[in-house]
Amino acid sequence: MVNVTLHKWMSFVDGENLTIRGQELAKDKRLSIPEKGPYSWRDVFLWIPGWHGNNRQSCPTWPFLDAWAVRAYYYASFKGDDQMRDEIVDALRALHFYPRIFKKTRPDEKAKAVDIALAKDMLSHAFLGNYEAAVLVTGDGDYVPLVEEVQHQGKRVVLWFFRGSSLNPALLRVVDDFYDITKGFLDLWQNPNVPLPG
């Protein structure tokens, strides 16, 4: 029997990128996603029904992760007041994420704070040795230098995203492994009435 060493891991979800691309995919496939629900909030956050933010069950093709993440971060931005921010944080905490939420001044702007905070956290946790593998959820090619630097620290980077035009090919080439979430996303959003992760 082969002994497999499981990797200590953390996940970093670019919620802006995931939400935009997921909403586009749903529209293209004529899939209805609620304006606001336990797994979605239009233009703010989006996740896959039934998936834990911090559990490797979401990635059966890459089994060398510990069952549970050290920490799972979700980065998002919104336009609204403090009460709305608190509701977003509570919704993401229910999905087992540590939310990093930033306020926008205009609804159509992309918050650079999301990219900066994700990069800072992923790098600092790599330097501190808090994980051996990072699960990065994005299709944005701006993260290529971040991935390379994390790999220079001896860490593996596993990319989760939709395969297709929303996935930057340079990002796909640089990561250690890739898991296509398209099928799980579409299948589970066709029957989203699953209980929240416990």
N, C-alpha and C positions, 0 to 999 in steps of 0.2 A: 504494500500500500504506500502511495506517495503522500508525504506530509506537505501540505500547502500552507505557507505562511500568509495569513490574512493581513491586508494593509489597513493601517489606521488612516481614516480619510475624513475630509471635510468637503462640503459642497458650496458652490458660489453661483447663485442664479441671477443673471442679468434679466430681471423681471420686465424691464422696459422692452428689451429686444424680444424676449419670449412672448410677451403679451401682444406686441404688434404683429409678429409673424404668425402666432397662433390664431389671432383673430382673422388675419388674411386667409390662412389655410381653411379655417372653419367657413368663412364666407364662400371661398372657392368650391368647397365640398357641400355647400348648402346645409351646413350643420348649425343648429341653433345653440348658441351659448347665452345664458341669461345675462342681463345687464349687471345684476348683482346677486351673488350667491356664495356658498361656502368655498367654491373653487375658482370664482371669477368675480371681477369688478371691472366693467368696461373701461378700457384705456388706463387701468391702474395695475391690476395683477391678473394672472391666469396660471392655473396649475391643472394637473391631470386628476380627475376624480378617482378617489380610492388610494392614490399614491401618498405615502408618507414623505415628507421632505427630507427626513433623516434616516431612511431605511433603504438598504441596498436591494430589497425585493423589486424595486423599480428597474433594476439593471441586471436581469438574469444572464445576459451574455458576458458580463464581466464579473465573475463570481469571487474574485480574489480580494474583495473588500470585507472588512468587518461587517457584522450584521447591522450595526448602528454607527452613524457618523459621530465624530467628536462634536461637530457643530455643523448646522446647515443654515446658510445665510440667504436671504432673498432681498434683492435691492430693487426699489421701485420709487417712482415719483408721482405726485398728485397735485392738483390745484384745488384748494379748499381750506377749511379751517382746522383748528386743533381737534375738534370733535371727530371730524372725518379722518384725520390722521390716526386717532386712537382706535376707530373702528377698523381701519385697514390693518393696524398692528395686531389687534385682537384676532382678526380673520386669519392672518398669516401665522400667528402663534398656534391657532387651532390646527394648522397643517404641519406643525412641528418645525417651523422656521424661526430663526432669529431675524426679525425684519430690520432692514435699514431703509428708512423712508425719508424722502426729500421733497420739499415743497417747490413747486414751479410757479413762476409768475404769469406764464401764458399756457393755455391748454395744449398748444401745438409745439411747444419747445421740448427738446430732449435735455434732460437734466444731466450735465456733465458730472455732477456730484455722484451719480450712480456709478459711472465708469471709474471715477477716481477712488471711491470708497471700496469698490470690489477689488481693484488692483492693489490698493494699500493693504486690505485684509488678507488677500491671497498671498501676497509677498511676505508680510510680516509673520503670518502663521508658518510659512515655509521656512523662513530664517530661524524661527523659534523651535522648529522641529515638531510642531503640533500635529502634523499629518505626514503620511508617506505618499498618499495619492490625493489629488484634488479632482473633484467632479465639477467641471465647468459647464454651465448651461447657457449657451449663447450661440449665435451664428455670426457674430461681429468680428471682422478681421482686425479691428483695432487692438484686439487682445493678443495678437501673435507675439509681440515682444514680451508681454507678461508671461505667456506660456514658456517661452524660451528661457527666461530668467528663472522661473520656478524649476524647470528641468535642470538648469545649471546648479541648483541647490540639491540635486539628486532625487527630486520628487517626480512621480508620474502624473500626467494630466490626462484624464478621461473626459472626452467631450460628449455631452448629450444634446442633441438638437434635431430639428427636422432636416431630412435630406432633401436637397433641391436648391432652387435659385436663392433662397434666403440664407443658405450656408456658404460662408466665404471659403473658397477653395484653399487659400493660403493657410487658414486656420485648421482646416481638415488635414492638411499635409503635415502640420507641425506637431499635433497632439500624439500621445502614445496609443490611444485607442478611441474609437467612436461608437456610440450607441444611438441608433436612429429611433427617436421617440414618436415618429409619425403614426405608426400603426396603433400603439397604445393610446395616444392622444385621441385619434379618431374613434377607435373602438369604445373607449371609456366615456367619451363625450356623447356617444349615441345612447348611452344608458347612464346618465350622470347621477342617478338617484341612489348612490351608494352611501353608506354612513361615513361620517368624518372619521379619519384615523383616530384610534383611541390612545 
